[in-house]
Amino acid sequence: MNEWQRDLYWTDLTIYEILPAPLPVPEPASAVMLLGGLATLAGWSRRRLRGRFKMAMALLQLLAVQAHCLRRCA
């Protein structure tokens, strides 16, 4: 028998298991890209909310001026 050749036999004592693959370990660059993307989304959201806040404040000031003018003119 060749030293590289093996004969394997299936018996009642043979145990065959298929184990789940181990979870992959993410690379540090992936984590950095995830954090960068989340920071970008947070910045866009904050900028968008700030723009809406400024628009709402301008609208409230306009309504206050109109209400003041209506009270003086009436």
Number of C-alpha atoms within 10 A of each C-alpha: 6 5 5 5 7 8 5 6 6 8 7 5 6 8 7 7 6 5 6 6 6 6 6 6 6 8 8 9 9 10 11 11 11 12 12 12 12 12 12 12 12 12 12 12 12 12 12 11 12 12 12 12 12 11 12 12 12 12 12 12 12 12 12 12 12 12 12 11 11 10 9 8 7 5
